[in-house]
Structures are given as C-alpha cells and as structure tokens.
Amino acid sequence: MKSQKKYEPTFSFEFFPPRTPEAVGKLQMTQERLAKLQPSFFSVTFGAGGSTRDRTMETVLDIRDKTGIEGVPHVSCIGSMAEDIKAILQSYLDNDIRHLVALRGDLPSGTSGMGPFRYANELVEFIRKETGDAFHIEVACYPEFHPQAATAKADLANFKRKVDAGANSAITQYFYNPDAYFRFVNECEKMGMDIPIVPGVMPIINCTQLVRFSEACGAEIPRWILKRLRDFGDDRLSIRKFGTDVTTNLCAALLEGGAPGLHIYTMNQADAAEEIWDNLKLSEKMNLATSA
C-alpha cells in the first residue's frame, strides 16, 4: 500500500442519468445535498453502446451549473465507432470538461457488433492519440477480478495495459472484503503500477437489488452479510441500519489502511451516502487537513 499513501485523498459520488422529468428532479435534490459535502467530483454513467450519451452530457453540465462541483462523464467504447468517440471527446472539450472515466462497457441488447474497440485500454490509447493530455482519465479495476477474466493474473495484466496506455487513476468495482483491495494494490505495486486506486463503495440498502448487481459484476457478498440481510426479510429500516454499519466499517478500514479516498455508488440517493460520510466524520477530517 506504499504507493497509495502518498496521494491526496479524493472523495466522489456516482450517479446515473435520469430518464424522466420526475427522476431529474430527484437527482437534482440528491446532488444538491451531496454537494454540501464538497466532494472532489460527481461521476455520471454512460449507457451501453452510448445509449445515454446526450443524457450523460446534460447531467454533467447540470451538476456543474447547479452545484459548482466537477461533473465527470463516463465514456464506454464497445459497440461504438471511432468517429462517434471522437465526437464525444470534442463535445467535452468544447464544454471545458477535462476529466473522464474510460470504460469498455457492455453491448446494448439486440446488437452483435463490438465495433473497433474491444477493450478499455484501446479507448485510453485512442483518447491519448486524439487529445494528448487534455483529459485526466480514470479507468476501472476489479479487486475480486472481472467476472469474464480467465484468471486473476490475466485480469491484472488487463489493468496494467490500461495504466500503460495512459490512465491517470483508477476506481474499483465495489467489494466488501478490504483484504481483497489491499492484496490487489500490493499486486499492482509488484507489477510497477503507480497510480491512485480509489475503492468503489456500494451502500447496502436493498438485499434483492444488491444480489442482482453483484451477480452481474462479480462482486462477492460475504456469506455472513448475505445471511443477516436475508434474516431481515422486508424490514427495510433494519437492512439500511445494518448495511450502513457494515459499509462504514469497510470504509474506515480502507482509509486507515492507506486507500486514497472513496468513490460511493449512490444509485441517485443521498441518505445512505450522507450517513456513511457523517459516520466517518469526513467533513471534519477534510477541514482539519485543509487548515493544517
């Protein structure tokens, strides 16, 4: 973890583009509440094959205009043509957006062609070729390894290709075992990778939803956590309280171990993220760091 302790911590939140006017209003309320915490940035996801391209841009600009917090768009490449990606990059440059999350992404349903980009490292290489150092590029990584990776070694090699292609920093898939993160970072250090690797954190507020997401992305829910969640049945209040305690303890262990910040997947909701933030006393610690 030596490589991570030298970086200034960054704290960020992730949203997805709203689909309806009602959802737009709810997200604006969420971003206004979380903006009071003064995070480093808000990231905004990008639908499969660029399906939310316009809404991603609209959300990023709305965040910046209404909160003053940097909005960071995701860009996924699979199923997209080079000219489409080039146009997206230019639109961000035109709007003075200089921070991206570059991902492979998923093919939209009903399509079969992958396009010229197969992997995220190819997207990073393309961004660097077209725009030089105009963007700070975040990439994804997987402490418990990508579900489609043949082996752990192969997944680490995939991540290194993204770093070598020009990634500036990384955000992990969520996990609930801090040792998975610490071991992953140590393996990255052995391979000569030296960029900030910020843990992604998923608050636990809904058992069924969490299980569905975890099965899709390969994140492991420890057996003891899953058993406790299922014991609560439909008692959402107990699930929320237990989940907040578990996630707070996870975050505390990560920060104490040297993680360079946290990236919280909000699901466009503020309550759980605020509770975790308050439990960790992050505002107080950030103020102390600023005044030191």
Secondary structure as GFF3:
##gff-version 3
##sequence-region A 1 292
A	DSSP	alpha_helix	2	5	.	.	.	ID=ss1
A	DSSP	beta_strand	10	15	.	.	.	ID=ss2
A	DSSP	alpha_helix	21	35	.	.	.	ID=ss3
A	DSSP	beta_strand	41	44	.	.	.	ID=ss4
A	DSSP	three_ten_helix	48	50	.	.	.	ID=ss5
A	DSSP	alpha_helix	53	67	.	.	.	ID=ss6
A	DSSP	beta_strand	71	76	.	.	.	ID=ss7
A	DSSP	alpha_helix	82	94	.	.	.	ID=ss8
A	DSSP	beta_strand	99	103	.	.	.	ID=ss9
A	DSSP	alpha_helix	120	131	.	.	.	ID=ss10
A	DSSP	beta_strand	136	141	.	.	.	ID=ss11
A	DSSP	alpha_helix	152	165	.	.	.	ID=ss12
A	DSSP	beta_strand	169	174	.	.	.	ID=ss13
A	DSSP	alpha_helix	178	190	.	.	.	ID=ss14
A	DSSP	beta_strand	197	201	.	.	.	ID=ss15
A	DSSP	alpha_helix	207	217	.	.	.	ID=ss16
A	DSSP	alpha_helix	223	231	.	.	.	ID=ss17
A	DSSP	alpha_helix	236	256	.	.	.	ID=ss18
A	DSSP	beta_strand	261	265	.	.	.	ID=ss19
A	DSSP	alpha_helix	271	280	.	.	.	ID=ss20
A	DSSP	alpha_helix	282	291	.	.	.	ID=ss21
###
